């Protein structure tokens, strides 16, 4: 498995988690 694919996946997961956390803050 290429390292670039792993890095892209980690970045996507981190961005998704960050957006979920910000949405939770704004709605509460």
PQR file of N, CA, C, O and H, with PARSE charges and radii, in Angstrom:
ATOM      1  N   UNK A   1       0.868  -1.197   0.000 -0.4000 1.5000
ATOM      2  CA  UNK A   1       0.000   0.000   0.000 -0.0000 2.0000
ATOM      3  C   UNK A   1       0.900   1.242   0.000  0.5500 1.7000
ATOM      4  O   UNK A   1       1.781   1.360   0.852 -0.5500 1.4000
ATOM      5  N   UNK A   2       0.694   2.148  -0.923 -0.4000 1.5000
ATOM      6  CA  UNK A   2       1.565   3.323  -0.990 -0.0000 2.0000
ATOM      7  C   UNK A   2       1.405   4.221   0.223  0.5500 1.7000
ATOM      8  O   UNK A   2       0.320   4.346   0.791 -0.5500 1.4000
ATOM      9  H   UNK A   2      -0.021   2.051  -1.615  0.4000 1.0000
ATOM     10  N   UNK A   3       2.500   4.836   0.600 -0.4000 1.5000
ATOM     11  CA  UNK A   3       2.465   5.721   1.775 -0.0000 2.0000
ATOM     12  C   UNK A   3       1.575   6.931   1.506  0.5500 1.7000
ATOM     13  O   UNK A   3       0.888   7.409   2.409 -0.5500 1.4000
ATOM     14  H   UNK A   3       3.381   4.734   0.139  0.4000 1.0000
ATOM     15  N   UNK A   4       1.582   7.427   0.273 -0.4000 1.5000
ATOM     16  CA  UNK A   4       0.776   8.608  -0.057 -0.0000 2.0000
ATOM     17  C   UNK A   4      -0.704   8.326   0.196  0.5500 1.7000
ATOM     18  O   UNK A   4      -1.434   9.196   0.671 -0.5500 1.4000
ATOM     19  H   UNK A   4       2.140   7.039  -0.461  0.4000 1.0000
ATOM     20  N   UNK A   5      -1.144   7.106  -0.122 -0.4000 1.5000
ATOM     21  CA  UNK A   5      -2.547   6.756   0.103 -0.0000 2.0000
ATOM     22  C   UNK A   5      -2.867   6.790   1.591  0.5500 1.7000
ATOM     23  O   UNK A   5      -3.933   7.256   1.994 -0.5500 1.4000
ATOM     24  H   UNK A   5      -0.551   6.399  -0.508  0.4000 1.0000
ATOM     25  N   UNK A   6      -1.939   6.296   2.404 -0.4000 1.5000
ATOM     26  CA  UNK A   6      -2.159   6.294   3.855 -0.0000 2.0000
ATOM     27  C   UNK A   6      -2.230   7.729   4.368  0.5500 1.7000
ATOM     28  O   UNK A   6      -3.086   8.061   5.188 -0.5500 1.4000
ATOM     29  H   UNK A   6      -1.073   5.918   2.076  0.4000 1.0000
ATOM     30  N   UNK A   7      -1.329   8.575   3.884 -0.4000 1.5000
ATOM     31  CA  UNK A   7      -1.323   9.967   4.346 -0.0000 2.0000
ATOM     32  C   UNK A   7      -2.621  10.663   3.945  0.5500 1.7000
ATOM     33  O   UNK A   7      -3.216  11.382   4.747 -0.5500 1.4000
ATOM     34  H   UNK A   7      -0.633   8.306   3.219  0.4000 1.0000
ATOM     35  N   UNK A   8      -3.061  10.449   2.704 -0.4000 1.5000
ATOM     36  CA  UNK A   8      -4.307  11.076   2.259 -0.0000 2.0000
ATOM     37  C   UNK A   8      -5.481  10.606   3.111  0.5500 1.7000
ATOM     38  O   UNK A   8      -6.364  11.396   3.444 -0.5500 1.4000
ATOM     39  H   UNK A   8      -2.578   9.865   2.052  0.4000 1.0000
ATOM     40  N   UNK A   9      -5.494   9.327   3.462 -0.4000 1.5000
ATOM     41  CA  UNK A   9      -6.587   8.804   4.279 -0.0000 2.0000
ATOM     42  C   UNK A   9      -6.571   9.435   5.662  0.5500 1.7000
ATOM     43  O   UNK A   9      -7.618   9.812   6.187 -0.5500 1.4000
ATOM     44  H   UNK A   9      -4.777   8.684   3.191  0.4000 1.0000
ATOM     45  N   UNK A  10      -5.389   9.551   6.254 -0.4000 1.5000
ATOM     46  CA  UNK A  10      -5.299  10.142   7.588 -0.0000 2.0000
ATOM     47  C   UNK A  10      -5.757  11.594   7.555  0.5500 1.7000
ATOM     48  O   UNK A  10      -6.459  12.042   8.461 -0.5500 1.4000
ATOM     49  H   UNK A  10      -4.538   9.245   5.827  0.4000 1.0000
ATOM     50  N   UNK A  11      -5.370  12.327   6.529 -0.4000 1.5000
ATOM     51  CA  UNK A  11      -5.777  13.732   6.426 -0.0000 2.0000
ATOM     52  C   UNK A  11      -7.292  13.828   6.297  0.5500 1.7000
ATOM     53  O   UNK A  11      -7.916  14.681   6.928 -0.5500 1.4000
ATOM     54  H   UNK A  11      -4.799  11.963   5.793  0.4000 1.0000
ATOM     55  N   UNK A  12      -7.886  12.958   5.486 -0.4000 1.5000
ATOM     56  CA  UNK A  12      -9.333  12.995   5.293 -0.0000 2.0000
ATOM     57  C   UNK A  12     -10.053  12.686   6.600  0.5500 1.7000
ATOM     58  O   UNK A  12     -11.055  13.324   6.924 -0.5500 1.4000
ATOM     59  H   UNK A  12      -7.379  12.264   4.974  0.4000 1.0000
ATOM     60  N   UNK A  13      -9.548  11.710   7.354 -0.4000 1.5000
ATOM     61  CA  UNK A  13     -10.177  11.349   8.628 -0.0000 2.0000
ATOM     62  C   UNK A  13     -10.056  12.504   9.614  0.5500 1.7000
ATOM     63  O   UNK A  13     -11.011  12.821  10.323 -0.5500 1.4000
ATOM     64  H   UNK A  13      -8.734  11.192   7.092  0.4000 1.0000
ATOM     65  N   UNK A  14      -8.886  13.133   9.661 -0.4000 1.5000
ATOM     66  CA  UNK A  14      -8.706  14.246  10.599 -0.0000 2.0000
ATOM     67  C   UNK A  14      -9.629  15.403  10.247  0.5500 1.7000
ATOM     68  O   UNK A  14     -10.207  16.032  11.134 -0.5500 1.4000
ATOM     69  H   UNK A  14      -8.110  12.875   9.085  0.4000 1.0000
ATOM     70  N   UNK A  15      -9.771  15.687   8.948 -0.4000 1.5000
ATOM     71  CA  UNK A  15     -10.656  16.781   8.542 -0.0000 2.0000
ATOM     72  C   UNK A  15     -12.106  16.451   8.885  0.5500 1.7000
ATOM     73  O   UNK A  15     -12.853  17.328   9.320 -0.5500 1.4000
ATOM     74  H   UNK A  15      -9.302  15.176   8.227  0.4000 1.0000
ATOM     75  N   UNK A  16     -12.509  15.205   8.695 -0.4000 1.5000
ATOM     76  CA  UNK A  16     -13.879  14.805   9.019 -0.0000 2.0000
ATOM     77  C   UNK A  16     -14.125  14.944  10.514  0.5500 1.7000
ATOM     78  O   UNK A  16     -15.171  15.442  10.928 -0.5500 1.4000
ATOM     79  H   UNK A  16     -11.903  14.493   8.341  0.4000 1.0000
ATOM     80  N   UNK A  17     -13.166  14.507  11.325 -0.4000 1.5000
ATOM     81  CA  UNK A  17     -13.324  14.618  12.773 -0.0000 2.0000
ATOM     82  C   UNK A  17     -13.388  16.080  13.185  0.5500 1.7000
ATOM     83  O   UNK A  17     -14.192  16.435  14.047 -0.5500 1.4000
ATOM     84  H   UNK A  17     -12.316  14.103  10.988  0.4000 1.0000
ATOM     85  N   UNK A  18     -12.571  16.926  12.600 -0.4000 1.5000
ATOM     86  CA  UNK A  18     -12.554  18.343  12.954 -0.0000 2.0000
ATOM     87  C   UNK A  18     -13.889  18.995  12.594  0.5500 1.7000
ATOM     88  O   UNK A  18     -14.412  19.795  13.369 -0.5500 1.4000
ATOM     89  H   UNK A  18     -11.918  16.638  11.900  0.4000 1.0000
ATOM     90  N   UNK A  19     -14.445  18.661  11.427 -0.4000 1.5000
ATOM     91  CA  UNK A  19     -15.711  19.256  11.022 -0.0000 2.0000
ATOM     92  C   UNK A  19     -16.835  18.777  11.931  0.5500 1.7000
ATOM     93  O   UNK A  19     -17.742  19.547  12.248 -0.5500 1.4000
ATOM     94  H   UNK A  19     -14.020  18.011  10.798  0.4000 1.0000
ATOM     95  N   UNK A  20     -16.788  17.515  12.355 -0.4000 1.5000
ATOM     96  CA  UNK A  20     -17.826  17.010  13.258 -0.0000 2.0000
ATOM     97  C   UNK A  20     -17.739  17.719  14.606  0.5500 1.7000
ATOM     98  O   UNK A  20     -18.766  18.056  15.196 -0.5500 1.4000
ATOM     99  H   UNK A  20     -16.051  16.890  12.097  0.4000 1.0000
ATOM    100  N   UNK A  21     -16.522  17.948  15.096 -0.4000 1.5000
ATOM    101  CA  UNK A  21     -16.363  18.612  16.389 -0.0000 2.0000
ATOM    102  C   UNK A  21     -16.863  20.049  16.299  0.5500 1.7000
ATOM    103  O   UNK A  21     -17.534  20.521  17.216 -0.5500 1.4000
ATOM    104  H   UNK A  21     -15.688  17.675  14.617  0.4000 1.0000
ATOM    105  N   UNK A  22     -16.549  20.755  15.213 -0.4000 1.5000
ATOM    106  CA  UNK A  22     -16.981  22.141  15.085 -0.0000 2.0000
ATOM    107  C   UNK A  22     -18.501  22.197  14.963  0.5500 1.7000
ATOM    108  O   UNK A  22     -19.134  23.089  15.528 -0.5500 1.4000
ATOM    109  H   UNK A  22     -16.004  20.371  14.467  0.4000 1.0000
ATOM    110  N   UNK A  23     -19.093  21.256  14.231 -0.4000 1.5000
ATOM    111  CA  UNK A  23     -20.548  21.222  14.119 -0.0000 2.0000
ATOM    112  C   UNK A  23     -21.172  20.999  15.491  0.5500 1.7000
ATOM    113  O   UNK A  23     -22.196  21.600  15.816 -0.5500 1.4000
ATOM    114  H   UNK A  23     -18.579  20.531  13.772  0.4000 1.0000
ATOM    115  N   UNK A  24     -20.558  20.137  16.295 -0.4000 1.5000
ATOM    116  CA  UNK A  24     -21.104  19.849  17.621 -0.0000 2.0000
ATOM    117  C   UNK A  24     -21.033  21.101  18.493  0.5500 1.7000
ATOM    118  O   UNK A  24     -21.962  21.382  19.250 -0.5500 1.4000
ATOM    119  H   UNK A  24     -19.726  19.649  16.031  0.4000 1.0000
ATOM    120  N   UNK A  25     -19.946  21.846  18.390 -0.4000 1.5000
ATOM    121  CA  UNK A  25     -19.814  23.059  19.206 -0.0000 2.0000
ATOM    122  C   UNK A  25     -20.866  24.085  18.800  0.5500 1.7000
ATOM    123  O   UNK A  25     -21.484  24.721  19.654 -0.5500 1.4000
ATOM    124  H   UNK A  25     -19.192  21.618  17.775  0.4000 1.0000
ATOM    125  N   UNK A  26     -21.069  24.244  17.490 -0.4000 1.5000
ATOM    126  CA  UNK A  26     -21.985  25.281  17.040 -0.0000 2.0000
ATOM    127  C   UNK A  26     -23.427  24.934  17.391  0.5500 1.7000
ATOM    128  O   UNK A  26     -24.227  25.828  17.669 -0.5500 1.4000
ATOM    129  H   UNK A  26     -20.567  23.728  16.796  0.4000 1.0000
ATOM    130  N   UNK A  27     -23.770  23.645  17.380 -0.4000 1.5000
ATOM    131  CA  UNK A  27     -25.162  23.271  17.615 -0.0000 2.0000
ATOM    132  C   UNK A  27     -25.494  23.237  19.101  0.5500 1.7000
ATOM    133  O   UNK A  27     -26.666  23.316  19.469 -0.5500 1.4000
ATOM    134  H   UNK A  27     -23.121  22.919  17.154  0.4000 1.0000
ATOM    135  N   UNK A  28     -24.486  23.122  19.964 -0.4000 1.5000
ATOM    136  CA  UNK A  28     -24.780  23.010  21.393 -0.0000 2.0000
ATOM    137  C   UNK A  28     -24.706  24.365  22.088  0.5500 1.7000
ATOM    138  O   UNK A  28     -24.927  24.451  23.296 -0.5500 1.4000
ATOM    139  H   UNK A  28     -23.534  23.058  19.665  0.4000 1.0000
TER
END
